[in-house]
Structures are given as C-alpha cells and as structure tokens.
Amino acid sequence: MKVVILAGGYGTRIASIDNNLPKPMLPIGGYPVLYHIMKIYSFFGHKDFYIALGYKAETIKKYFRDFYFNNSDLKINLNNNQVTVLNERKLDWNVNLIDTGLESLTAKRLRILKKYIGNNKFLLTYGDGLSNIDINKLIEFHNSHKKIATVTAVRPTAKFGDLEINGDKVVSFNEKNQLNTGWISGGFFVFEPEIFDLLSDNNEMLERTVLKNLAEDGNLLSYKHNGFWQCMDTQKDYNLLQELWKNNPIWHRE
C-alpha cells in the first residue's frame, strides 16, 4: 500500500533545536525521524512513500537524493573525481517527494497528493511520531469494519487529538483538546479513496474538518494501540527519543 507522510509543517515548537532543519529531519541516532517512520512501514512491507513537503522541502529532497552515497563507503580519486562505491547500502524504497506548498494545511496537502494515490486505499501518518505499532494488524482491523477511515488511538502523556470512543467507533474527534477519555490520536491512519471526495478546495486542517465530520457520521473507527508511541513535538520529546535510541529504541525493527 502507498504510504503518505505529512512532512511540510513549520514545527515552530521545536525549531530551537536546529533552525536549519525541518522537524522531520531532526536526527535520532544519526538518522532523521522521518527515516525512522519510514522504517516502521518498510518492516511490514510498505515501501511506496509519498512525502508531502512544504517548509524547507529542499532539505528533505537533498537528503534522499544523496542517500545512496552518504550511506555507502566510497573511494574517491581526487585527480579525476572518479568515485567508486566500496560497500554500497541500498534500500528497496520508492520515495516520492511532492512539494505541497509552504502554507498548505493538512487537508490541502492530502488533496494535492490525490493524483499520485489514485483510487486506492492508502496509509497516512505525520512526520514526527514513532511507534512499535504492527502496521499489518492495523490494516486488517481497518478492512474488517468497512468504514472510510481508521485512526490509531494511543495513550500518551501529552495533549493531542482527543478521541471519544464507543466500542471501536470514534464518536468525536477534537484536535488538541484537554484529554477526557485517555485515548488520543496517534496518527497512523488507513483511508479508503472516498476520503478524497470529502476534501474541499479550501485550505483546511484534515483534523478539524474532515476527521471531525467522519467521526460525527460514524465513518471513523479507532485501532487501539497499547504499545509504545511517542511524538516529537518539543525539546523534551526530542531528548526522550534520543535517550530511548541509546538504551532501547522500542520502535526500531530490522
């Protein structure tokens, strides 16, 4: 399945770490958090990526353009500039880097990607959240309920999209409100192609319009993930992920 990763926001709350990098490119253990997210999907066989770019899009493009050489051992003849790869490192990923606009909100970014996704079911997540979620079990759950969308519900310690859940059905989706049920949106969505019919021509937040309406209509269900999930929204979150990488990178699979 195609994997959409929203990686175009400004990331203002964490910009003080490195103003030269967009948030998805902040390194954890020497690799951008975006790379870690892609590794999660790749482990479960989903390697066709569509990265929605915006802020500092050129930085992300350059990283993947140079990935092969930067992650391989090289022999360089400085007399004639001949480069020989000694120990190459390849990934069987298809990475599509799509500029979706500097000021675009999440619903608009997704709408721009419609021509690349086509009439297919697809996966979507944000460029700043890590988890040990089983992607294929998430897909199996989604396929079992025949609704338009599934959101992964998690239990973190921070405030994000507050989900009110009745059984497996999401009955209310409130972005970044005070928690009242203990479940919040952890990203890692599955969408049917009908989601594109619900996207307007306006520059809107996916979370505040489409997902909220889906919840009210009974077309958004939750996949409850009780395992590890951690966002990278603040300096504190970033430091935590760095420590976890050193000691126990729970999300990391080979």
N, C-alpha and C positions, 0 to 999 in steps of 0.2 A: 504493500500500500504506500501511496505517496504521503510524505511527512512534511507538513508546513510548520515552520518555526518563525514566530514573530520576533524579529530582532532589530526593529527600527526606531525604538523609543530613545528619548534623551537620557534616561537613567539618572535624573538630577540628584536623587537622594544618595547616590553612591559615587558621584562624579569626582569627589575629592580624592579618591584612591589614585586615579590616573586620568587626568583631563584629556589625554591624547587617545584614549581608548573608549569605544562604546562599551556599555555594560556587558554584553555577551562575549566580549573579547578579553575581559579581565581573567588573568591566569590563575588556575588552581592546579598546583603541582606541575607547573610548566606548560599546561595546555589551557586554552580558553574554555570558559564554562560552556560555550556553545559546542565545542568539540565533545565535551563530556556528555552533553544532552544527546548529541548525535550517536555517540557510542551506545547509549541506552537502547535506542531504536535499532541500531545496527545489530546488536547482540541477538535481537529477536527476528532478524531477517528483513528489516525495513530500512532500505538504503537509498531510496529515491527522495532526495531532500529538496525542498523549495524554501529558501530563506528569504523572508520579507525584510528588505533593507530600508533604511532611512538615514538616521543620524550616523555620520562617519561610515557610510556604505563602502567607501573606497578602502578602508582599513580591513574590513571583512573580505572584500574581493581580493585584496593583495595577499592575505593570509592563505586563502585556498589556492590562489594562483601559484604561490611559491611553496605550497605544502610539500610536494614531492622532493624538491631539492633541499629544503630546510630540514627534512626529517630523514635524509639519506646521508651516508658517508660519501664524500667527494674527493677526487683528485683533480687539482686544477693546475694546468701548465700556464704559468704567467707570461711565458714568452709568446704563445699564440692563443691564449684564452680558451684552450680546449678543456672541456670539463668531462671527466669520466666518473660515472656513478659506481662506487665500490661496493656498497651494501645498501641496496635500494629498499625503501619501505613503501609499499603500495596499499591503498585501501580501495576496495571494490564499491565505492560510493559514487553516486551520481548527484553532484551538488549544483543546484540551480540558484544563482544569486540574482534576485529580482529587486530592482530599486522601486519601492512602492511609495516614495515621496517623503520629504523631510517632515512635513506637518500632518501626515495622514494618521488618523486614529485606527484602531484595530479592525473595525468592520470594513473600512475603506481598503486597508491593506489586503484583507482577505478577498474582497471583491475584485481587486486588481489581479489577483492570482487565479481567478476563475478560468481564464483561457488556458492556463497550464494544468489545472487539475482536471478539467473536463467533467464528464458526467460519471464521476467515480466517488465512492466512499473514500474518505481520507482521514489522516491523523493530524492533530494540531496541538502545539504547546507553545509556551513562552520561552524566551531565550535567557531565563535566569532561575530556573527551578530544577533541582536534581532529586531523583528518587530511585528506589530499588523496585519500582513497580514492574509487574510482569505485563508487558505490552500485549502479548497474545491473549492472555486471560481477559484483559480489558476489552479487546476486540470481540472475544467470544461472548462476553456479557452484553456488549452493545448489540451484537447480532441476534441475541436471544429476545430482545424486547421490542424490536421493530419500530423504534422511535427515531426522530431526526437526529438527536444528539445525546451523547453521554459525556459527562464531566467527571473527572476523578475527584472524589471527596477525600480530604485528609484532615488530620487533627494536629495542626502545629500550635505554636505558642504565640503566633503573631496575628494581626488583623488583615484579612484579605476578603475575598468574595464569600459572604455569609450564605450558606445554603440551608434552607428549611426543607427537611426530608420527611416524607411519609412513605415508609417501606423503602422502596428503591426510587420512587418518583420524587423529583425535585419540584416542590410546590411554590418555592420563592427563591429568587436569585438576587441578592443585594450586594453590589460590589463594594468591598472595603468598609462595611459597616461593623459596628461592635458585635462580637460573637454572642450568640444566644443559644446555639444548639451544640457547639463543639465541633461541627463539621464546616470546613471551608473549601473553596475552590482551589485545587492544586494544579490546574491546567490539565495536560494530558487528555485531550478531548478526542472523541471519534465523531465525525459528522457524515451524514448522508448528503449527497449532492443537492438535495432540496434546500439545504441551508442557503444556497446562493439566491434562491427565489425570495428569501426574506431580507436580503441586504438592499437597502435603499441607495439612492445616488448621493445621499448626504454624507458628510464626513462625521461618522459616529463611532462610539465605542461599542464593540461587539458585546461587552459585558452589560452595559447599561440599557441597551435596546433589544438586540436580537435574543440574547440568552435569557433576559428577564421575561420577554414575551413567550419564549419557548416554555419556560417554567410555568407561566400562568396558563398556557394551553395544554399542559401535560405532556409535552414533547421533549422534555429534558430529564433524563434519568441519571442517577449517580452510581458510580462504581466506587464502593468504599474501600480505600486502601489504608490498612492499619500499620503498614510498614514505614520505612524511612521516607521522609520528604523534607526538603529544606530549600527555601528560596534564597536568593542573593540580592536582597533589597537594600541593605545598609552595610556600613563598615563592619558592624558586629557580625552580621550574617557571613560576610566575606571571610572574616577572621576565623569563624567557626568552621567553614568549609575547608580552609587551609589546614586547620588542626586535624580535621577528620581525614583529610588526604594523607597526612603524615602518619596517623595512627590506625585508622580503619575506614577507608573510603567505601562506605556501605553501598553506594550506588554503582560502584565500578565492577564491571564484569569483563572478562576476556573471552 
